[in-house]
Amino acid sequence: MRFSILFFFLYPFFFPFVSAHEAILLMGPPGSGKGTFSSYLESAGYGHISAGDLIRQEILSGSTLGVKLKGIVDNGEYIDTDTLFFLVEGRVRAFCDQKRPVIIDGYGKTKEDWVRLNAFLETLGLKRRVILFEAPEKVCLDRVLERLVCTDCGYITGKKLGLMEGVLCPKCKKQKLGLRMNDTLKVTLKRLKTYHEEIKPLLLETYKGEKVLIYNSDVSYEDLAKDFSLLLQKSCSLIDYW
Ligand SMILES: [Zn+2]
């Protein structure tokens, strides 16, 4: 909340780096800080689309698609390219209509997923930027196991910040904070392994030839907030390119 207010006031300073015709694809293992960084970008005017949140919302809705998705997620399988694309397509169009740049967080697990999304972004005339967050496995695991989320507005926080499960969401004040579905030790270890062994190599292969900005996100909330504007300007000391 503190940071949201801060960024609201600092927004004019970020404005030169914000283009309405931009789509940032943010990737990284669970717990690498994608959600927190996305919330900063939202404060700077970006439309945030989290593939994971959309899947979870669909499951919670109990729709026919949600029931199908729950079966896939529970079995640790990948959601097919068409279904994943269907979930985000409308959101991207809506933000484009509002002339807002978008940040798409955690989209895709296969080359087909990214190729499909990229072709769509091109038809909309959106310039693409890929940012990859990296943090040691222990750091990611600790963050996932201590994080609290609001299922209504997507706000993410951590128990380390003094908040507890069951406390009213400080952002929307509509929903109580709770643990995210599947944020257990067993599931998270499996997701981290899959990310490093399968998803990341495929991602780098897909974007070979493009500059993928790699950010070492093993930093505190405060430092991530400080690096936020520098990341948009691509001038942060903690970044590298692949
Ligand atoms: Zn909320």
Boltz pocket constraint, residues with backbone or C-beta under 6 A from the ligand:
constraints:
  - pocket:
      binder: B
      contacts: [[A, 150], [A, 151], [A, 152], [A, 153], [A, 154], [A, 155], [A, 169], [A, 170], [A, 171], [A, 172], [A, 173], [A, 174], [A, 175]]
      max_distance: 6.0
